[in-house]
Amino acid sequence: MTERLWFRLAVAVGGLVPVLAGLGGMLAGPAMFGAESGLDEDSHLRYLSGLLLGIGLGFWSTLGEPAQHAGRFRLLTAIVVLGGLGRLYGLMVGGLPGTPMLVALGMELVVTPLLCLWQARLGR
């Protein structure tokens, strides 16, 4: 397989995380985490889940020709990294979250930036 095909496969598989988490949060709300909340928290979680779904779909929209979508890929990466920094801050002030949240943190602060660097290299 060519490197571009491997890259597309990596982005497609990586995009499953925000798409599935976003859909799950939109449809299940806090119950996705086995929790209950008030109406405001429920509404906010479903809104943020919709944003997460949009981010995943945005990454998928770059699959056709990665070099043509460098700006979009970088913007989406910056959004994900900012979210990861917020999660990291929460870890520092609130303690260690569960394994799914730690995996998400790794995706946000390690995997996504590495994919962005790979995309930039392919674009040259």
Buried (B, 14 or more C-beta within 10 A) or exposed (E): EEEEEEBBEBBEEBBEBBBEBBBBBBEBBBBBBEEEBEEEEBEBBBEBBBBBBBBBBBBBEBBEEBEEBBEBBEEBBEBBBEBBEEBEEEBEEEEEEEEEBEEBBEBBBEBBBEBBEBBBEBEE
